[in-house]
């Protein structure tokens, strides 16, 4: 047990450094709440979590309950549940995930995506279906 504690702390510290950024934002950092393209016409997101500023990603879902943990798993620890849908401005690709949600990749923010990179990340990293 004693030997695993330093390893755990090292891994957590590395994660914090790799995912660094500020959790504070100014009103100008807030996304436009216009919905992003949906997977199908009968699909209507009601909640979203975004970290466009740092990771250039936003997650839409039809779930009426969405926790900080859900947002952390879908996007990042800086993303928190919000009502509405992801912004459409700057979307370079979208990805249907196994949980039914849609992850959008943006051409703006800290880790911008072009169409090819968005498709690659969808298939290879998120194991989703590019839209």
N, CA, C and O atoms as a Tinker XYZ file with bonds, in Angstrom:
   524  protein
     1  N      0.828000   -1.190000    0.000000    73     2
     2  CA     0.000000    0.000000    0.000000    64     1     3
     3  C      0.867000    1.247000    0.000000    63     2     4     5
     4  O      0.598000    2.202000   -0.729000    81     3
     5  N      1.911000    1.234000    0.824000    73     3     6
     6  CA     2.769000    2.406000    0.957000    64     5     7
     7  C      3.476000    2.720000   -0.366000    63     6     8     9
     8  O      3.691000    3.892000   -0.674000    81     7
     9  N      3.838000    1.713000   -1.147000    73     7    10
    10  CA     4.552000    1.923000   -2.409000    64     9    11
    11  C      3.638000    2.491000   -3.494000    63    10    12    13
    12  O      4.114000    3.182000   -4.394000    81    11
    13  N      2.346000    2.214000   -3.425000    73    11    14
    14  CA     1.445000    2.706000   -4.463000    64    13    15
    15  C      1.062000    4.171000   -4.267000    63    14    16    17
    16  O      0.675000    4.832000   -5.231000    81    15
    17  N      1.158000    4.691000   -3.051000    73    15    18
    18  CA     0.796000    6.083000   -2.808000    64    17    19
    19  C      1.655000    7.067000   -3.601000    63    18    20    21
    20  O      1.095000    7.965000   -4.231000    81    19
    21  N      2.996000    6.944000   -3.605000    73    19    22
    22  CA     3.799000    7.867000   -4.420000    64    21    23
    23  C      3.479000    7.767000   -5.909000    63    22    24    25
    24  O      3.462000    8.783000   -6.604000    81    23
    25  N      3.226000    6.566000   -6.405000    73    23    26
    26  CA     2.898000    6.384000   -7.816000    64    25    27
    27  C      1.572000    7.071000   -8.127000    63    26    28    29
    28  O      1.450000    7.754000   -9.143000    81    27
    29  N      0.577000    6.891000   -7.254000    73    27    30
    30  CA    -0.725000    7.525000   -7.444000    64    29    31
    31  C     -0.593000    9.036000   -7.446000    63    30    32    33
    32  O     -1.175000    9.706000   -8.298000    81    31
    33  N      0.164000    9.581000   -6.506000    73    31    34
    34  CA     0.355000   11.028000   -6.440000    64    33    35
    35  C      1.075000   11.542000   -7.680000    63    34    36    37
    36  O      0.740000   12.609000   -8.195000    81    35
    37  N      2.068000   10.785000   -8.167000    73    35    38
    38  CA     2.797000   11.173000   -9.366000    64    37    39
    39  C      1.867000   11.214000  -10.575000    63    38    40    41
    40  O      1.918000   12.155000  -11.367000    81    39
    41  N      1.013000   10.191000  -10.721000    73    39    42
    42  CA     0.081000   10.124000  -11.846000    64    41    43
    43  C     -0.904000   11.291000  -11.766000    63    42    44    45
    44  O     -1.166000   11.944000  -12.776000    81    43
    45  N     -1.450000   11.560000  -10.581000    73    43    46
    46  CA    -2.396000   12.664000  -10.430000    64    45    47
    47  C     -1.735000   14.011000  -10.716000    63    46    48    49
    48  O     -2.343000   14.878000  -11.342000    81    47
    49  N     -0.510000   14.188000  -10.267000    73    47    50
    50  CA     0.208000   15.433000  -10.533000    64    49    51
    51  C      0.452000   15.606000  -12.027000    63    50    52    53
    52  O      0.303000   16.707000  -12.557000    81    51
    53  N      0.821000   14.537000  -12.704000    73    51    54
    54  CA     1.042000   14.585000  -14.149000    64    53    55
    55  C     -0.235000   14.923000  -14.888000    63    54    56    57
    56  O     -0.215000   15.701000  -15.842000    81    55
    57  N     -1.355000   14.342000  -14.454000    73    55    58
    58  CA    -2.643000   14.638000  -15.067000    64    57    59
    59  C     -2.991000   16.108000  -14.892000    63    58    60    61
    60  O     -3.450000   16.757000  -15.832000    81    59
    61  N     -2.775000   16.632000  -13.698000    73    59    62
    62  CA    -3.080000   18.038000  -13.432000    64    61    63
    63  C     -2.228000   18.953000  -14.303000    63    62    64    65
    64  O     -2.728000   19.952000  -14.821000    81    63
    65  N     -0.954000   18.628000  -14.469000    73    63    66
    66  CA    -0.085000   19.451000  -15.308000    64    65    67
    67  C     -0.471000   19.357000  -16.778000    63    66    68    69
    68  O     -0.490000   20.366000  -17.483000    81    67
    69  N     -0.779000   18.154000  -17.239000    73    67    70
    70  CA    -1.119000   17.951000  -18.646000    64    69    71
    71  C     -2.442000   18.614000  -19.006000    63    70    72    73
    72  O     -2.631000   19.064000  -20.137000    81    71
    73  N     -3.336000   18.671000  -18.061000    73    71    74
    74  CA    -4.661000   19.228000  -18.325000    64    73    75
    75  C     -4.799000   20.619000  -17.748000    63    74    76    77
    76  O     -5.915000   21.087000  -17.524000    81    75
    77  N     -3.693000   21.285000  -17.504000    73    75    78
    78  CA    -3.704000   22.590000  -16.853000    64    77    79
    79  C     -4.585000   23.592000  -17.544000    63    78    80    81
    80  O     -5.003000   23.405000  -18.687000    81    79
    81  N     -4.852000   24.630000  -16.848000    73    79    82
    82  CA    -5.714000   25.680000  -17.350000    64    81    83
    83  C     -6.417000   26.319000  -16.187000    63    82    84    85
    84  O     -6.267000   25.879000  -15.047000    81    83
    85  N     -7.153000   27.311000  -16.446000    73    83    86
    86  CA    -7.860000   28.042000  -15.408000    64    85    87
    87  C     -9.332000   27.693000  -15.448000    63    86    88    89
    88  O     -9.919000   27.566000  -16.523000    81    87
    89  N     -9.930000   27.537000  -14.276000    73    87    90
    90  CA   -11.350000   27.254000  -14.232000    64    89    91
    91  C    -12.167000   28.531000  -14.178000    63    90    92    93
    92  O    -13.397000   28.481000  -14.173000    81    91
    93  N    -11.503000   29.662000  -14.137000    73    91    94
    94  CA   -12.233000   30.922000  -14.148000    64    93    95
    95  C    -12.407000   31.377000  -15.574000    63    94    96    97
    96  O    -11.564000   31.110000  -16.431000    81    95
    97  N    -13.500000   32.066000  -15.827000    73    95    98
    98  CA   -13.727000   32.573000  -17.166000    64    97    99
    99  C    -14.409000   33.924000  -17.070000    63    98   100   101
   100  O    -15.072000   34.244000  -16.083000    81    99
   101  N    -14.231000   34.693000  -18.107000    73    99   102
   102  CA   -14.881000   35.983000  -18.179000    64   101   103
   103  C    -16.105000   35.846000  -19.064000    63   102   104   105
   104  O    -16.207000   34.878000  -19.818000    81   103
   105  N    -17.038000   36.787000  -18.995000    73   103   106
   106  CA   -18.230000   36.680000  -19.841000    64   105   107
   107  C    -17.905000   36.520000  -21.318000    63   106   108   109
   108  O    -18.674000   35.884000  -22.039000    81   107
   109  N    -16.792000   37.072000  -21.796000    73   107   110
   110  CA   -16.443000   36.925000  -23.207000    64   109   111
   111  C    -16.019000   35.503000  -23.555000    63   110   112   113
   112  O    -16.010000   35.132000  -24.729000    81   111
   113  N    -15.661000   34.689000  -22.530000    73   111   114
   114  CA   -15.292000   33.298000  -22.759000    64   113   115
   115  C    -16.510000   32.389000  -22.884000    63   114   116   117
   116  O    -16.378000   31.245000  -23.319000    81   115
   117  N    -17.682000   32.871000  -22.514000    73   115   118
   118  CA   -18.871000   32.041000  -22.512000    64   117   119
   119  C    -19.297000   31.742000  -23.942000    63   118   120   121
   120  O    -19.272000   32.631000  -24.793000    81   119
   121  N    -19.689000   30.492000  -24.217000    73   119   122
   122  CA   -20.044000   30.105000  -25.584000    64   121   123
   123  C    -21.398000   30.657000  -26.008000    63   122   124   125
   124  O    -22.271000   30.923000  -25.182000    81   123
   125  N    -21.544000   30.817000  -27.297000    73   123   126
   126  CA   -22.840000   31.102000  -27.894000    64   125   127
   127  C    -23.685000   29.861000  -27.654000    63   126   128   129
   128  O    -23.176000   28.757000  -27.845000    81   127
   129  N    -24.943000   29.977000  -27.247000    73   127   130
   130  CA   -25.737000   28.802000  -26.908000    64   129   131
   131  C    -26.582000   28.292000  -28.069000    63   130   132   133
   132  O    -27.527000   27.532000  -27.859000    81   131
   133  N    -26.255000   28.698000  -29.281000    73   131   134
   134  CA   -26.925000   28.165000  -30.456000    64   133   135
   135  C    -26.556000   26.694000  -30.588000    63   134   136   137
   136  O    -25.370000   26.368000  -30.530000    81   135
   137  N    -27.521000   25.790000  -30.764000    73   135   138
   138  CA   -27.214000   24.361000  -30.815000    64   137   139
   139  C    -26.280000   23.985000  -31.968000    63   138   140   141
   140  O    -26.368000   24.541000  -33.063000    81   139
   141  N    -25.396000   23.043000  -31.703000    73   139   142
   142  CA   -24.524000   22.498000  -32.737000    64   141   143
   143  C    -25.314000   21.483000  -33.560000    63   142   144   145
   144  O    -26.405000   21.082000  -33.155000    81   143
   145  N    -24.785000   21.064000  -34.706000    73   143   146
   146  CA   -25.505000   20.093000  -35.539000    64   145   147
   147  C    -25.796000   18.810000  -34.769000    63   146   148   149
   148  O    -24.910000   18.266000  -34.109000    81   147
   149  N    -27.013000   18.333000  -34.848000    73   147   150
   150  CA   -27.416000   17.114000  -34.143000    64   149   151
   151  C    -27.217000   15.896000  -35.032000    63   150   152   153
   152  O    -27.075000   16.010000  -36.250000    81   151
   153  N    -27.209000   14.725000  -34.396000    73   151   154
   154  CA   -27.000000   13.479000  -35.107000    64   153   155
   155  C    -28.199000   13.128000  -35.990000    63   154   156   157
   156  O    -28.029000   12.517000  -37.045000    81   155
   157  N    -29.387000   13.499000  -35.577000    73   155   158
   158  CA   -30.593000   13.230000  -36.346000    64   157   159
   159  C    -31.609000   14.311000  -36.014000    63   158   160   161
   160  O    -31.511000   14.965000  -34.976000    81   159
   161  N    -32.579000   14.497000  -36.890000    73   159   162
   162  CA   -33.534000   15.586000  -36.690000    64   161   163
   163  C    -34.382000   15.399000  -35.445000    63   162   164   165
   164  O    -34.888000   16.384000  -34.906000    81   163
   165  N    -34.557000   14.174000  -34.967000    73   163   166
   166  CA   -35.357000   13.946000  -33.768000    64   165   167
   167  C    -34.513000   13.949000  -32.494000    63   166   168   169
   168  O    -35.024000   13.638000  -31.418000    81   167
   169  N    -33.262000   14.287000  -32.599000    73   167   170
   170  CA   -32.343000   14.323000  -31.463000    64   169   171
   171  C    -32.285000   15.749000  -30.952000    63   170   172   173
   172  O    -31.967000   16.662000  -31.715000    81   171
   173  N    -32.587000   15.961000  -29.668000    73   171   174
   174  CA   -32.626000   17.313000  -29.108000    64   173   175
   175  C    -31.837000   17.368000  -27.811000    63   174   176   177
   176  O    -32.325000   16.910000  -26.778000    81   175
   177  N    -30.619000   17.923000  -27.841000    73   175   178
   178  CA   -29.840000   18.010000  -26.614000    64   177   179
   179  C    -30.504000   18.948000  -25.611000    63   178   180   181
   180  O    -31.054000   19.985000  -25.983000    81   179
   181  N    -30.446000   18.574000  -24.343000    73   179   182
   182  CA   -31.009000   19.405000  -23.281000    64   181   183
   183  C    -29.942000   19.854000  -22.293000    63   182   184   185
   184  O    -30.151000   20.808000  -21.545000    81   183
   185  N    -28.811000   19.177000  -22.287000    73   183   186
   186  CA   -27.697000   19.529000  -21.408000    64   185   187
   187  C    -26.405000   19.472000  -22.222000    63   186   188   189
   188  O    -26.308000   18.740000  -23.207000    81   187
   189  N    -25.423000   20.252000  -21.795000    73   187   190
   190  CA   -24.119000   20.191000  -22.437000    64   189   191
   191  C    -23.038000   20.536000  -21.429000    63   190   192   193
   192  O    -23.312000   21.120000  -20.381000    81   191
   193  N    -21.808000   20.169000  -21.759000    73   191   194
   194  CA   -20.639000   20.592000  -21.000000    64   193   195
   195  C    -19.560000   20.907000  -22.018000    63   194   196   197
   196  O    -19.368000   20.182000  -22.994000    81   195
   197  N    -18.861000   22.005000  -21.766000    73   195   198
   198  CA   -17.875000   22.426000  -22.751000    64   197   199
   199  C    -16.578000   22.864000  -22.101000    63   198   200   201
   200  O    -16.557000   23.370000  -20.980000    81   199
   201  N    -15.497000   22.655000  -22.837000    73   199   202
   202  CA   -14.192000   23.217000  -22.521000    64   201   203
   203  C    -13.557000   23.604000  -23.852000    63   202   204   205
   204  O    -12.524000   23.067000  -24.250000    81   203
   205  N    -14.200000   24.546000  -24.524000    73   203   206
   206  CA   -13.697000   25.021000  -25.812000    64   205   207
   207  C    -12.426000   25.834000  -25.607000    63   206   208   209
   208  O    -11.500000   25.761000  -26.415000    81   207
   209  N    -12.382000   26.608000  -24.526000    73   207   210
   210  CA   -11.232000   27.472000  -24.259000    64   209   211
   211  C     -9.928000   26.686000  -24.185000    63   210   212   213
   212  O     -8.921000   27.118000  -24.744000    81   211
   213  N     -9.927000   25.541000  -23.506000    73   211   214
   214  CA    -8.706000   24.760000  -23.317000    64   213   215
   215  C     -8.585000   23.582000  -24.281000    63   214   216   217
   216  O     -7.521000   23.372000  -24.863000    81   215
   217  N     -9.656000   22.812000  -24.459000    73   215   218
   218  CA    -9.584000   21.570000  -25.230000    64   217   219
   219  C    -10.348000   21.593000  -26.551000    63   218   220   221
   220  O    -10.305000   20.618000  -27.300000    81   219
   221  N    -11.044000   22.683000  -26.848000    73   219   222
   222  CA   -11.777000   22.814000  -28.116000    64   221   223
   223  C    -12.819000   21.720000  -28.303000    63   222   224   225
   224  O    -13.003000   21.215000  -29.411000    81   223
   225  N    -13.508000   21.351000  -27.209000    73   223   226
   226  CA   -14.525000   20.305000  -27.266000    64   225   227
   227  C    -15.773000   20.713000  -26.483000    63   226   228   229
   228  O    -15.702000   21.469000  -25.514000    81   227
   229  N    -16.916000   20.191000  -26.931000    73   227   230
   230  CA   -18.183000   20.383000  -26.240000    64   229   231
   231  C    -19.009000   19.117000  -26.426000    63   230   232   233
   232  O    -19.021000   18.530000  -27.508000    81   231
   233  N    -19.698000   18.698000  -25.367000    73   231   234
   234  CA   -20.476000   17.454000  -25.346000    64   233   235
   235  C    -21.954000   17.785000  -25.174000    63   234   236   237
   236  O    -22.333000   18.452000  -24.211000    81   235
   237  N    -22.791000   17.322000  -26.103000    73   235   238
   238  CA   -24.251000   17.465000  -26.041000    64   237   239
   239  C    -24.873000   16.153000  -25.615000    63   238   240   241
   240  O    -24.392000   15.083000  -25.989000    81   239
   241  N    -25.944000   16.227000  -24.832000    73   239   242
   242  CA   -26.653000   15.012000  -24.452000    64   241   243
   243  C    -28.139000   15.285000  -24.279000    63   242   244   245
   244  O    -28.552000   16.412000  -24.009000    81   243
   245  N    -28.931000   14.237000  -24.438000    73   243   246
   246  CA   -30.360000   14.322000  -24.171000    64   245   247
   247  C    -30.661000   13.982000  -22.717000    63   246   248   249
   248  O    -31.812000   14.069000  -22.289000    81   247
   249  N    -29.650000   13.598000  -21.956000    73   247   250
   250  CA   -29.857000   13.282000  -20.537000    64   249   251
   251  C    -30.378000   14.516000  -19.811000    63   250   252   253
   252  O    -29.890000   15.625000  -20.029000    81   251
   253  N    -31.361000   14.321000  -18.956000    73   251   254
   254  CA   -31.868000   15.446000  -18.163000    64   253   255
   255  C    -31.050000   15.625000  -16.892000    63   254   256   257
   256  O    -31.095000   16.685000  -16.267000    81   255
   257  N    -30.316000   14.613000  -16.513000    73   255   258
   258  CA   -29.401000   14.692000  -15.370000    64   257   259
   259  C    -27.980000   14.504000  -15.883000    63   258   260   261
   260  O    -27.681000   13.518000  -16.558000    81   259
   261  N    -27.117000   15.442000  -15.565000    73   259   262
   262  CA   -25.730000   15.401000  -16.011000    64   261   263
   263  C    -24.869000   15.894000  -14.859000    63   262   264   265
   264  O    -25.094000   16.989000  -14.344000    81   263
   265  N    -23.887000   15.104000  -14.448000    73   263   266
   266  CA   -23.053000   15.465000  -13.302000    64   265   267
   267  C    -21.698000   16.006000  -13.748000    63   266   268   269
   268  O    -21.322000   15.903000  -14.916000    81   267
   269  N    -20.980000   16.579000  -12.796000    73   267   270
   270  CA   -19.608000   17.011000  -13.078000    64   269   271
   271  C    -18.759000   15.817000  -13.518000    63   270   272   273
   272  O    -17.901000   15.957000  -14.389000    81   271
   273  N    -18.994000   14.643000  -12.923000    73   271   274
   274  CA   -18.244000   13.447000  -13.312000    64   273   275
   275  C    -18.528000   13.071000  -14.771000    63   274   276   277
   276  O    -17.617000   12.683000  -15.502000    81   275
   277  N    -19.795000   13.187000  -15.193000    73   275   278
   278  CA   -20.137000   12.912000  -16.594000    64   277   279
   279  C    -19.362000   13.840000  -17.521000    63   278   280   281
   280  O    -18.822000   13.412000  -18.541000    81   279
   281  N    -19.317000   15.125000  -17.148000    73   279   282
   282  CA   -18.606000   16.109000  -17.978000    64   281   283
   283  C    -17.105000   15.833000  -17.997000    63   282   284   285
   284  O    -16.451000   15.982000  -19.028000    81   283
   285  N    -16.568000   15.428000  -16.847000    73   283   286
   286  CA   -15.141000   15.131000  -16.773000    64   285   287
   287  C    -14.801000   13.962000  -17.702000    63   286   288   289
   288  O    -13.782000   13.992000  -18.391000    81   287
   289  N    -15.647000   12.941000  -17.721000    73   287   290
   290  CA   -15.390000   11.778000  -18.566000    64   289   291
   291  C    -15.555000   12.124000  -20.049000    63   290   292   293
   292  O    -14.808000   11.610000  -20.881000    81   291
   293  N    -16.505000   12.972000  -20.389000    73   291   294
   294  CA   -16.767000   13.297000  -21.790000    64   293   295
   295  C    -15.809000   14.350000  -22.342000    63   294   296   297
   296  O    -15.392000   14.265000  -23.497000    81   295
   297  N    -15.455000   15.348000  -21.517000    73   295   298
   298  CA   -14.655000   16.460000  -22.020000    64   297   299
   299  C    -13.418000   16.679000  -21.151000    63   298   300   301
   300  O    -12.312000   16.317000  -21.552000    81   299
   301  N    -13.590000   17.264000  -19.971000    73   299   302
   302  CA   -12.460000   17.533000  -19.075000    64   301   303
   303  C    -12.959000   17.887000  -17.689000    63   302   304   305
   304  O    -14.154000   18.094000  -17.478000    81   303
   305  N    -12.034000   17.955000  -16.750000    73   303   306
   306  CA   -12.396000   18.313000  -15.382000    64   305   307
   307  C    -12.807000   19.776000  -15.265000    63   306   308   309
   308  O    -13.340000   20.178000  -14.231000    81   307
   309  N    -12.577000   20.565000  -16.278000    73   307   310
   310  CA   -12.985000   21.973000  -16.272000    64   309   311
   311  C    -14.400000   22.171000  -16.812000    63   310   312   313
   312  O    -14.948000   23.268000  -16.707000    81   311
   313  N    -14.996000   21.132000  -17.384000    73   311   314
   314  CA   -16.337000   21.233000  -17.958000    64   313   315
   315  C    -17.381000   20.922000  -16.892000    63   314   316   317
   316  O    -17.221000   19.996000  -16.097000    81   315
   317  N    -18.441000   21.703000  -16.890000    73   315   318
   318  CA   -19.518000   21.521000  -15.922000    64   317   319
   319  C    -20.859000   21.509000  -16.655000    63   318   320   321
   320  O    -20.999000   22.146000  -17.699000    81   319
   321  N    -21.852000   20.785000  -16.112000    73   319   322
   322  CA   -23.157000   20.695000  -16.770000    64   321   323
   323  C    -23.829000   22.061000  -16.925000    63   322   324   325
   324  O    -23.776000   22.904000  -16.030000    81   323
   325  N    -24.448000   22.250000  -18.062000    73   323   326
   326  CA   -25.196000   23.470000  -18.339000    64   325   327
   327  C    -26.458000   23.097000  -19.110000    63   326   328   329
   328  O    -26.493000   22.073000  -19.791000    81   327
   329  N    -27.482000   23.917000  -19.004000    73   327   330
   330  CA   -28.704000   23.702000  -19.784000    64   329   331
   331  C    -28.505000   24.225000  -21.196000    63   330   332   333
   332  O    -27.816000   25.224000  -21.404000    81   331
   333  N    -29.106000   23.555000  -22.159000    73   331   334
   334  CA   -29.032000   24.007000  -23.546000    64   333   335
   335  C    -28.213000   23.065000  -24.397000    63   334   336   337
   336  O    -28.177000   21.858000  -24.157000    81   335
   337  N    -27.556000   23.629000  -25.394000    73   335   338
   338  CA   -26.790000   22.829000  -26.353000    64   337   339
   339  C    -25.478000   23.535000  -26.686000    63   338   340   341
   340  O    -25.323000   24.734000  -26.451000    81   339
   341  N    -24.549000   22.777000  -27.230000    73   339   342
   342  CA   -23.238000   23.309000  -27.611000    64   341   343
   343  C    -23.376000   24.378000  -28.692000    63   342   344   345
   344  O    -24.312000   24.341000  -29.491000    81   343
   345  N    -22.444000   25.330000  -28.717000    73   343   346
   346  CA   -22.463000   26.354000  -29.772000    64   345   347
   347  C    -22.118000   25.752000  -31.137000    63   346   348   349
   348  O    -21.431000   24.735000  -31.226000    81   347
   349  N    -22.601000   26.390000  -32.177000    73   347   350
   350  CA   -22.330000   25.911000  -33.539000    64   349   351
   351  C    -21.126000   26.593000  -34.158000    63   350   352   353
   352  O    -20.497000   26.029000  -35.053000    81   351
   353  N    -20.794000   27.772000  -33.712000    73   351   354
   354  CA   -19.693000   28.531000  -34.307000    64   353   355
   355  C    -18.368000   27.799000  -34.156000    63   354   356   357
   356  O    -17.960000   27.461000  -33.044000    81   355
   357  N    -17.705000   27.556000  -35.265000    73   355   358
   358  CA   -16.384000   26.949000  -35.251000    64   357   359
   359  C    -16.346000   25.437000  -35.140000    63   358   360   361
   360  O    -15.274000   24.877000  -34.915000    81   359
   361  N    -17.487000   24.745000  -35.290000    73   359   362
   362  CA   -17.486000   23.275000  -35.225000    64   361   363
   363  C    -16.788000   22.729000  -36.458000    63   362   364   365
   364  O    -17.169000   23.043000  -37.585000    81   363
   365  N    -15.754000   21.903000  -36.241000    73   363   366
   366  CA   -15.044000   21.304000  -37.376000    64   365   367
   367  C    -15.396000   19.831000  -37.552000    63   366   368   369
   368  O    -15.076000   19.238000  -38.583000    81   367
   369  N    -16.049000   19.237000  -36.558000    73   367   370
   370  CA   -16.469000   17.847000  -36.650000    64   369   371
   371  C    -17.262000   17.454000  -35.427000    63   370   372   373
   372  O    -17.132000   18.067000  -34.367000    81   371
   373  N    -18.095000   16.420000  -35.575000    73   371   374
   374  CA   -18.906000   15.920000  -34.472000    64   373   375
   375  C    -18.811000   14.409000  -34.435000    63   374   376   377
   376  O    -18.539000   13.763000  -35.447000    81   375
   377  N    -19.042000   13.846000  -33.240000    73   375   378
   378  CA   -18.825000   12.425000  -33.001000    64   377   379
   379  C    -19.932000   11.855000  -32.138000    63   378   380   381
   380  O    -20.139000   12.312000  -31.014000    81   379
   381  N    -20.647000   10.861000  -32.650000    73   379   382
   382  CA   -21.677000   10.164000  -31.871000    64   381   383
   383  C    -20.974000    9.159000  -30.970000    63   382   384   385
   384  O    -20.249000    8.288000  -31.451000    81   383
   385  N    -21.188000    9.281000  -29.651000    73   383   386
   386  CA   -20.530000    8.418000  -28.681000    64   385   387
   387  C    -21.420000    7.247000  -28.286000    63   386   388   389
   388  O    -22.625000    7.268000  -28.536000    81   387
   389  N    -20.835000    6.239000  -27.678000    73   387   390
   390  CA   -21.554000    5.032000  -27.281000    64   389   391
   391  C    -22.694000    5.329000  -26.314000    63   390   392   393
   392  O    -23.688000    4.603000  -26.295000    81   391
   393  N    -22.566000    6.395000  -25.501000    73   391   394
   394  CA   -23.616000    6.718000  -24.531000    64   393   395
   395  C    -24.775000    7.484000  -25.155000    63   394   396   397
   396  O    -25.719000    7.853000  -24.456000    81   395
   397  N    -24.714000    7.729000  -26.475000    73   395   398
   398  CA   -25.775000    8.433000  -27.165000    64   397   399
   399  C    -25.531000    9.926000  -27.308000    63   398   400   401
   400  O    -26.228000   10.596000  -28.070000    81   399
   401  N    -24.555000   10.452000  -26.589000    73   399   402
   402  CA   -24.226000   11.869000  -26.681000    64   401   403
   403  C    -23.409000   12.169000  -27.918000    63   402   404   405
   404  O    -22.942000   11.266000  -28.611000    81   403
   405  N    -23.243000   13.458000  -28.184000    73   403   406
   406  CA   -22.458000   13.904000  -29.335000    64   405   407
   407  C    -21.362000   14.841000  -28.848000    63   406   408   409
   408  O    -21.632000   15.830000  -28.166000    81   407
   409  N    -20.136000   14.521000  -29.202000    73   407   410
   410  CA   -18.983000   15.348000  -28.865000    64   409   411
   411  C    -18.634000   16.173000  -30.093000    63   410   412   413
   412  O    -18.459000   15.636000  -31.187000    81   411
   413  N    -18.535000   17.495000  -29.901000    73   411   414
   414  CA   -18.207000   18.406000  -30.999000    64   413   415
   415  C    -16.776000   18.894000  -30.828000    63   414   416   417
   416  O    -16.333000   19.193000  -29.720000    81   415
   417  N    -16.062000   18.968000  -31.947000    73   415   418
   418  CA   -14.687000   19.463000  -31.985000    64   417   419
   419  C    -14.695000   20.828000  -32.673000    63   418   420   421
   420  O    -15.429000   21.036000  -33.639000    81   419
   421  N    -13.872000   21.762000  -32.170000    73   419   422
   422  CA   -13.898000   23.145000  -32.652000    64   421   423
   423  C    -12.570000   23.554000  -33.278000    63   422   424   425
   424  O    -11.501000   23.067000  -32.909000    81   423
   425  N    -12.678000   24.461000  -34.233000    73   423   426
   426  CA   -11.487000   24.987000  -34.915000    64   425   427
   427  C    -10.891000   26.163000  -34.142000    63   426   428   429
   428  O     -9.934000   26.786000  -34.602000    81   427
   429  N    -11.444000   26.464000  -32.989000    73   427   430
   430  CA   -10.959000   27.543000  -32.121000    64   429   431
   431  C    -10.689000   26.977000  -30.731000    63   430   432   433
   432  O    -11.057000   25.839000  -30.438000    81   431
   433  N    -10.058000   27.757000  -29.892000    73   431   434
   434  CA    -9.767000   27.317000  -28.533000    64   433   435
   435  C     -8.342000   26.817000  -28.410000    63   434   436   437
   436  O     -7.519000   27.011000  -29.305000    81   435
   437  N     -8.059000   26.165000  -27.277000    73   435   438
   438  CA    -6.697000   25.770000  -26.942000    64   437   439
   439  C     -6.119000   24.622000  -27.745000    63   438   440   441
   440  O     -4.901000   24.552000  -27.909000    81   439
   441  N     -6.949000   23.718000  -28.254000    73   439   442
   442  CA    -6.496000   22.557000  -29.026000    64   441   443
   443  C     -7.339000   22.453000  -30.298000    63   442   444   445
   444  O     -8.103000   21.499000  -30.441000    81   443
   445  N     -7.221000   23.402000  -31.221000    73   443   446
   446  CA    -8.111000   23.427000  -32.386000    64   445   447
   447  C     -8.008000   22.170000  -33.259000    63   446   448   449
   448  O     -6.942000   21.571000  -33.405000    81   447
   449  N     -9.150000   21.799000  -33.829000    73   447   450
   450  CA    -9.256000   20.632000  -34.699000    64   449   451
   451  C     -9.620000   21.080000  -36.109000    63   450   452   453
   452  O    -10.432000   21.987000  -36.293000    81   451
   453  N     -9.011000   20.432000  -37.106000    73   451   454
   454  CA    -9.525000   20.559000  -38.456000    64   453   455
   455  C    -10.415000   19.330000  -38.684000    63   454   456   457
   456  O    -10.527000   18.484000  -37.796000    81   455
   457  N    -11.043000   19.221000  -39.848000    73   455   458
   458  CA   -11.978000   18.112000  -40.087000    64   457   459
   459  C    -11.308000   16.746000  -39.966000    63   458   460   461
   460  O    -11.884000   15.819000  -39.397000    81   459
   461  N    -10.103000   16.623000  -40.495000    73   459   462
   462  CA    -9.397000   15.336000  -40.459000    64   461   463
   463  C     -9.046000   14.931000  -39.030000    63   462   464   465
   464  O     -9.228000   13.775000  -38.649000    81   463
   465  N     -8.544000   15.878000  -38.240000    73   463   466
   466  CA    -8.184000   15.582000  -36.853000    64   465   467
   467  C     -9.428000   15.241000  -36.038000    63   466   468   469
   468  O     -9.384000   14.340000  -35.201000    81   467
   469  N    -10.540000   15.946000  -36.268000    73   467   470
   470  CA   -11.788000   15.660000  -35.549000    64   469   471
   471  C    -12.256000   14.232000  -35.849000    63   470   472   473
   472  O    -12.657000   13.505000  -34.940000    81   471
   473  N    -12.205000   13.836000  -37.110000    73   471   474
   474  CA   -12.625000   12.489000  -37.500000    64   473   475
   475  C    -11.712000   11.434000  -36.877000    63   474   476   477
   476  O    -12.185000   10.408000  -36.388000    81   475
   477  N    -10.407000   11.688000  -36.896000    73   475   478
   478  CA    -9.434000   10.756000  -36.320000    64   477   479
   479  C     -9.663000   10.587000  -34.820000    63   478   480   481
   480  O     -9.693000    9.462000  -34.320000    81   479
   481  N     -9.824000   11.695000  -34.102000    73   479   482
   482  CA   -10.040000   11.623000  -32.651000    64   481   483
   483  C    -11.350000   10.915000  -32.325000    63   482   484   485
   484  O    -11.429000   10.158000  -31.358000    81   483
   485  N    -12.365000   11.160000  -33.126000    73   483   486
   486  CA   -13.647000   10.506000  -32.911000    64   485   487
   487  C    -13.491000    8.987000  -32.985000    63   486   488   489
   488  O    -13.911000    8.268000  -32.079000    81   487
   489  N    -12.892000    8.515000  -34.056000    73   487   490
   490  CA   -12.763000    7.074000  -34.276000    64   489   491
   491  C    -11.732000    6.418000  -33.364000    63   490   492   493
   492  O    -12.003000    5.384000  -32.754000    81   491
   493  N    -10.547000    7.023000  -33.272000    73   491   494
   494  CA    -9.427000    6.364000  -32.588000    64   493   495
   495  C     -9.366000    6.618000  -31.089000    63   494   496   497
   496  O     -8.993000    5.726000  -30.328000    81   495
   497  N     -9.724000    7.815000  -30.656000    73   495   498
   498  CA    -9.599000    8.153000  -29.232000    64   497   499
   499  C    -10.930000    7.926000  -28.501000    63   498   500   501
   500  O    -10.949000    7.320000  -27.429000    81   499
   501  N    -12.022000    8.399000  -29.064000    73   499   502
   502  CA   -13.329000    8.295000  -28.403000    64   501   503
   503  C    -14.105000    7.044000  -28.811000    63   502   504   505
   504  O    -15.141000    6.737000  -28.222000    81   503
   505  N    -13.608000    6.320000  -29.817000    73   503   506
   506  CA   -14.267000    5.117000  -30.327000    64   505   507
   507  C    -15.721000    5.379000  -30.663000    63   506   508   509
   508  O    -16.612000    4.595000  -30.335000    81   507
   509  N    -15.938000    6.528000  -31.340000    73   507   510
   510  CA   -17.281000    6.918000  -31.726000    64   509   511
   511  C    -17.463000    6.842000  -33.233000    63   510   512   513
   512  O    -16.623000    6.305000  -33.955000    81   511
   513  N    -18.584000    7.395000  -33.688000    73   511   514
   514  CA   -18.925000    7.414000  -35.094000    64   513   515
   515  C    -18.921000    8.866000  -35.583000    63   514   516   517
   516  O    -19.733000    9.672000  -35.129000    81   515
   517  N    -18.016000    9.205000  -36.502000    73   515   518
   518  CA   -18.000000   10.574000  -37.029000    64   517   519
   519  C    -19.314000   10.923000  -37.713000    63   518   520   521
   520  O    -19.893000   10.097000  -38.419000    81   519
   521  N    -19.777000   12.136000  -37.503000    73   519   522
   522  CA   -21.035000   12.587000  -38.127000    64   521   523
   523  C    -20.733000   13.539000  -39.251000    63   522   524
   524  O    -21.651000   14.033000  -39.905000    81   523
